[in-house]
Amino acid sequence: MRRTTFIVIFLSLVFVAFAQQLKLPNKPDSLHFAIIGDTGTGGRAEYEIAAKVAEFRKVFPFDFVVMMGDNMYGGQKPKDYEHKFEKPYKALLDAGVKFYAVLGNHDDTNQKSYKLFNMGGERYFTFKPREGVRFFALDSNYMDKRQLEWFENELAQSGSAWKIVFFHHPIYSSGGRHGSDLQLRSVLEPLFVKYGVNVVLSGHDHFYERIKPQKGILYFVVGGSAKLREGNARGAEFTAESFDTDNSFALMEIDQDTLHFQAISRTGQAVDSGSYQRTVTAKKQKSE
Ligand SMILES: [Fe+2]
């Protein structure tokens, strides 16, 4: 009896510890997902972040993970896919969690055909995890005319209230190493605004940064899930919050018109959290 009581108390404490760390509403009916970026080192930090992501899934049951690119540094042979992705993320893969990747500058284009990245053999693709929410995955290495036309067409056709776009190179970042890709911004931002994109996720700079909404759109940099560029999030006029003293990942939850977010460090600390009300509505298309 005493032993049972002890176990109950112990489990309650564990639950409370997690509940304190989790800053999201965690409603059973809302959409839950995780974000990792620049993961593919095969090093210790990648494995530790992966373990932490899996640990958080026990209390925040997300169905899928979006990957911001640089999924694989260095070699990209079958053994690298194992060591730099399948092994660290084994617990999540075994649990049936889906990963959706985009290509970073270190990634071999062949990754698009790797089944567990769910890219369907394409450099850019979309998926709709539930009614009203669509993700658009882009290849920011080569933002050619064909991709832009495809993207605009997909945006125009989408009736989803939530439009979330992700690609490797951030168009808003205070990173000293890379920072904002202004060329990319000049071609993408007008489309985001025109078609009512709500949230944009990127990586490349090896830290976490949340940008104040720009033209109503919320931007995140999640590029520190294995590599870390300490002190490199220099902060800019557009910076809302940043974290560059340890590796990190993020969790998000969409509950009707509100997106809740939380960034978490390698040690499980909540380093940013908040919510964003969807205000941008796609302009009605003229087509009858
Ligand atoms: Fe990169």
Boltz pocket constraint, residues with backbone or C-beta under 6 A from the ligand:
constraints:
  - pocket:
      binder: B
      contacts: [[A, 70], [A, 104], [A, 105], [A, 106], [A, 168], [A, 203], [A, 204], [A, 205]]
      max_distance: 6.0
